[in-house]
Amino acid sequence: MSRFVLLKVLLGPLLKLLLRPRVEGLERIPGQGPVILAGNHLTFIDSVILPLVCDRQVFFIGKDEYVKGRSLKGRVMAWFFTAVGMIPVDRDGGRGGVAALMTGRRVLERGDVFGIYPEGTRSPDGRLYRGRTGIARLTLMTGAPVVPFAMIGTDRVQPGGRGLPKLGGGRRITVRFGQPLDFSRYEGMDRDRYVLRAVTDEVMTEVMRLSGQEYVDMYATKARAA
């Protein structure tokens, strides 16, 4: 039994009991072949909930600092994050973006599911921010369809992205998946910046429709720094 299956067996029922997530459109994720899941990012637990509600294992990029701890707690965290599908990458260096892109490409070329937050970071205020074009490069380089998704209510369960989830009080999480998006019409155009922006904006428009968030046409990192 893989670590991922073990976690699903152990934590899946507990997740449903404590957080009672509603999952809509799960059948829209293809049952086989490479798939990109692209969605909004409200809080830390998004990356825990997404893999546990999906039938297929979802691989995604995470900060390598999550797996570097040498204490017992650090080792448990490293086991957990890698078990749910996190691939640690040093994203702070000058080539961090390239490393993340190539990691995603390898996941897709072996026929797996790759999860990505096109905003590049958590939303600072609950609104949806402009997407980075890495998502477009991935779908055009690999031909993998993009299934947009929306996390709804996770920021109420874990405000600020820190601490233990807050249960009860009418808090409820919804994970909503949209129809797969096919960008094969742009095959061979992964170096055209106008195409990359058009593809990214189409994905973000679908995420906005699914989430109901207000859209802000600027990068979230810039909003954080303001």
C-alpha positions, -999 to 999 in steps of 0.1 A, spaced: 0 0 0 14 34 -10 18 62 15 -9 82 -4 -34 53 -3 -26 49 34 -33 86 40 -66 84 21 -77 55 41 -67 71 74 -74 107 68 -102 107 42 -130 97 66 -116 120 93 -115 149 68 -151 143 58 -162 141 95 -144 172 107 -145 195 77 -175 181 58 -162 193 24 -187 195 -5 -170 183 -37 -187 193 -70 -177 181 -104 -151 155 -94 -161 134 -123 -148 161 -147 -112 150 -139 -102 125 -165 -96 90 -151 -63 85 -168 -36 105 -187 -19 138 -178 -41 164 -163 -34 199 -149 -56 210 -119 -54 248 -117 -72 268 -90 -73 296 -65 -52 296 -33 -67 310 -2 -49 293 27 -23 266 36 -48 237 39 -58 240 3 -28 218 -5 -40 192 20 -76 191 10 -72 190 -28 -52 157 -28 -75 141 -3 -108 148 -22 -94 136 -55 -96 100 -67 -62 102 -85 -31 113 -67 -23 149 -73 14 160 -74 22 197 -67 52 219 -59 59 229 -23 86 248 -5 116 225 3 117 239 38 87 217 46 108 186 43 141 198 58 133 195 95 155 170 114 134 169 146 107 142 150 80 168 141 100 178 110 103 142 99 66 136 104 58 167 84 82 156 56 66 122 55 31 137 54 37 163 27 56 139 3 28 113 9 1 137 -2 21 144 -34 42 174 -26 74 177 -46 99 199 -27 116 226 -48 137 255 -38 116 283 -53 136 312 -38 166 310 -61 169 327 -94 160 295 -112 132 285 -89 105 292 -115 123 271 -141 127 242 -117 91 243 -108 81 243 -145 103 214 -154 91 194 -124 55 199 -135 64 189 -170 80 156 -158 49 148 -138 26 153 -168 49 135 -192 46 103 -171 8 106 -173 0 119 -138 -20 148 -123 -3 181 -115 -19 207 -93 -10 243 -96 -20 277 -82 -16 301 -112 -16 331 -88 18 319 -75 10 325 -38 -19 327 -14 -44 355 -19 -37 383 6 -73 393 9 -96 366 -5 -98 381 -40 -85 363 -71 -53 378 -86 -37 377 -120 -23 343 -131 13 336 -139 19 321 -174 36 290 -161 2 272 -163 0 281 -200 35 268 -207 27 235 -191 -4 228 -210 11 239 -243 43 219 -238 26 187 -228 -8 188 -244 -24 181 -210 -59 194 -205 -65 219 -177 -93 213 -152 -100 245 -133 -111 243 -97 -122 266 -69 -115 264 -32 -144 280 -13 -144 287 24 -110 273 33 -99 308 44 -127 308 70 -116 274 83 -79 285 85 -77 323 85 -43 337 76 -30 303 66 -17 295 101 -27 274 130 -51 245 133 -83 246 113 -113 262 130 -143 238 131 -179 245 135 -195 279 135 -212 273 102 -179 270 84 -181 248 54 -156 240 26 -165 235 -10 -142 222 -37 -157 228 -72 -142 215 -104 -150 229 -139 -150 214 -173 -116 204 -188 -101 231 -210 -84 220 -242 -57 243 -257 -45 221 -285 -54 249 -309 -22 266 -297 1 237 -302 37 247 -308 31 283 -296 44 280 -261 70 308 -267 44 333 -279 38 356 -249 4 368 -262 -8 332 -265 6 324 -230 -13 354 -216 -45 345 -234 -44 309 -222 -37 319 -186 -65 345 -186 -89 319 -199 -80 296 -171 -83 324 -145 -117 334 -159 -130 299 -153 -115 298 -118 -133 332 -111 -166 318 -124 -163 287 -102 -152 306 -70 -173 337 -73 -143 358 -62 -137 394 -72 -109 395 -98 -79 419 -94 -57 424 -125 -24 425 -108 -1 399 -93 -7 388 -57 30 392 -49 27 429 -58 -4 433 -37 14 417 -7 44 441 -11 22 472 -13 
